[in-house]
């Protein structure tokens, strides 16, 4: 019950702040991720943007994903690790977005997707038998999704925050391994498999292909 209260509290904060943003455009614009504003010193947006959403559908999708995957994380680790991984993933998502969009001063984004993706990646690492949508092996979903994110980052043909998703996954991956290093031995295949898209991203970035 104690762990569930942490999850419910996190969801409640997302809902309250998001609804405030739905009904108050000035509030939404003040706290959304915006490259120009962040570069001028408003670093709070790196975190606050993760609690704002575009609409109810966007909010519901992220919160349902969090609700279903979070128990694998706090059930195997603990509630402190769950909160740590959530916020680390949120921050990693924002940092990677800044790295890739630092010169696009008008670039903006909102959503908990980076933090939620970090929790999903953490859950896949901790529980290899997870089936996504009831039939897709978790590790395969993780690999395919991040490869798709790389494609989205390169194509820039939609409004999805692919970079934040990828950064969140990186945060979830590294902080989960930091909290449970035995995974390197107990689940070597999963650790290596989920690292492949991350390595591909950095190789492509280094070669200037993103």
C-alpha positions in Angstrom: 0.0 0.0 0.0 2.8 2.4 0.8 4.4 1.9 -2.6 1.0 2.4 -4.3 0.6 5.7 -2.6 3.9 7.0 -4.1 2.6 6.0 -7.6 -0.9 7.5 -7.0 0.7 10.6 -5.7 2.9 11.0 -8.7 0.0 10.5 -11.1 -2.1 13.0 -9.1 0.6 15.6 -9.4 0.7 15.1 -13.2 -3.1 15.3 -13.4 -3.3 18.5 -11.3 -0.5 20.3 -13.1 -1.7 19.2 -16.5 -5.3 20.4 -15.9 -3.9 23.7 -14.6 -2.1 23.9 -18.0 -5.2 23.0 -19.9 -7.1 25.9 -18.4 -4.4 28.5 -18.1 -2.4 29.1 -21.2 0.0 31.5 -19.6 0.8 28.9 -16.9 1.3 26.3 -19.7 3.7 28.6 -21.7 5.6 29.6 -18.5 6.5 26.0 -17.6 6.7 24.1 -20.9 10.0 23.0 -22.3 11.3 25.9 -24.5 14.9 26.0 -25.7 15.2 29.7 -25.9 13.8 30.2 -22.4 15.9 27.5 -20.9 19.1 28.9 -22.5 18.2 32.3 -21.0 18.2 30.8 -17.5 14.8 29.2 -16.9 16.1 25.7 -16.1 13.0 24.9 -14.1 11.3 24.1 -17.4 13.6 21.1 -17.7 11.5 19.5 -15.0 8.2 21.3 -15.0 7.5 20.5 -18.6 7.4 16.8 -17.6 4.2 17.4 -15.7 2.4 19.3 -18.5 0.5 17.6 -21.3 -1.0 18.7 -24.6 -4.5 17.2 -23.9 -6.3 14.6 -21.9 -5.5 11.8 -24.3 -1.8 12.6 -24.0 -2.0 12.7 -20.2 -4.1 9.5 -20.0 -1.7 7.5 -22.2 1.3 8.5 -20.2 -0.4 7.9 -16.8 -1.8 4.5 -17.8 1.6 3.4 -19.1 3.1 4.5 -15.8 0.4 2.8 -13.8 1.0 -0.6 -15.5 4.8 -0.6 -15.5 5.7 1.1 -12.2 4.8 -1.9 -10.1 7.6 -3.9 -11.7 10.1 -1.2 -10.6 9.0 -0.5 -7.0 8.1 -4.1 -6.5 11.6 -5.3 -7.3 13.6 -2.3 -6.0 11.8 0.1 -3.6 9.8 3.3 -3.7 12.9 5.5 -3.4 14.5 3.9 -6.4 11.3 4.2 -8.3 11.1 7.9 -7.7 14.8 8.3 -8.4 14.5 6.5 -11.8 11.4 8.5 -12.7 13.0 11.9 -12.1 16.4 10.8 -13.5 14.7 9.7 -16.7 12.7 12.9 -16.9 15.9 15.0 -16.6 17.9 12.8 -19.0 15.0 13.2 -21.5 15.2 17.0 -21.1 19.1 17.0 -21.3 19.2 14.9 -24.5 16.5 17.2 -26.0 18.6 20.2 -25.2 21.7 18.6 -26.7 20.0 17.8 -30.0 17.9 21.0 -30.2 20.1 23.6 -28.5 20.2 25.8 -31.6 16.4 25.6 -32.2 15.4 28.5 -30.0 11.7 28.1 -30.7 11.6 24.3 -30.0 9.1 23.4 -27.3 7.7 20.3 -25.8 5.7 18.9 -22.9 4.8 15.5 -21.4 5.9 12.8 -19.0 6.9 10.5 -21.8 10.6 10.6 -21.1 10.1 9.8 -17.4 7.6 7.1 -18.3 9.9 5.6 -20.9 12.6 5.4 -18.3 10.2 3.4 -16.0 9.3 1.1 -18.9 12.9 0.5 -19.7 13.7 -0.2 -16.1 10.8 -2.6 -15.8 12.0 -4.5 -18.9 15.4 -4.8 -17.4 14.1 -6.0 -14.1 11.5 -8.4 -15.4 12.6 -9.9 -18.7 9.4 -11.9 -19.1 7.2 -8.8 -19.5 5.0 -9.0 -22.6 4.0 -5.7 -24.1 0.4 -5.7 -25.5 0.2 -9.3 -24.3 2.5 -10.8 -26.9 5.6 -8.7 -27.7 8.7 -9.6 -25.5 9.7 -6.6 -23.5 13.3 -6.4 -24.7 12.2 -6.6 -28.3 9.7 -3.8 -27.7 12.5 -1.7 -26.1 14.9 -2.2 -29.0 12.3 -1.6 -31.7 10.9 1.5 -29.9 14.3 3.1 -29.5 15.3 2.4 -33.1 12.0 4.0 -34.2 12.9 7.0 -32.0 16.2 7.3 -33.8 14.3 7.3 -37.1 11.9 9.9 -35.8 14.8 12.1 -34.5 16.4 11.9 -38.0 13.3 12.3 -40.0 11.8 15.2 -38.0 8.4 14.5 -39.7 6.1 14.6 -36.7 5.5 16.4 -33.4 6.5 13.5 -31.1 9.3 14.1 -28.7 11.5 11.2 -29.8 14.6 12.7 -28.2 13.0 13.0 -24.8 11.8 9.4 -25.1 15.3 8.2 -25.9 16.8 10.3 -23.2 14.3 8.9 -20.7 15.1 5.3 -21.7 18.8 6.0 -21.2 18.1 7.4 -17.7 16.0 4.3 -16.8 18.6 2.0 -18.2 21.6 3.4 -16.4 20.0 4.2 -13.1 18.4 0.7 -12.9 21.8 -0.9 -13.4 23.3 1.4 -10.8 20.6 0.4 -8.3 20.8 -3.3 -9.2 24.3 -4.1 -10.7 23.6 -7.8 -10.3 21.7 -7.5 -13.5 25.0 -7.5 -15.4 25.5 -11.1 -14.3 21.9 -12.3 -13.8 20.5 -10.9 -17.0 23.5 -10.2 -19.3 21.5 -10.8 -22.5 18.9 -8.1 -21.6 21.6 -5.6 -20.5 23.5 -6.0 -23.8 20.4 -6.1 -26.0 18.9 -3.0 -24.6 22.2 -1.2 -24.9 22.4 -1.7 -28.7 20.0 1.2 -29.7 21.8 3.5 -27.2 25.2 2.7 -28.8 23.7 3.2 -32.3 22.4 6.6 -31.3 25.8 7.9 -30.0 27.7 6.5 -33.0 25.3 8.2 -35.4 25.4 11.5 -33.4 29.2 11.4 -33.4 29.3 10.9 -37.2 26.9 13.8 -37.6 24.0 11.6 -39.0 21.3 13.0 -36.7 
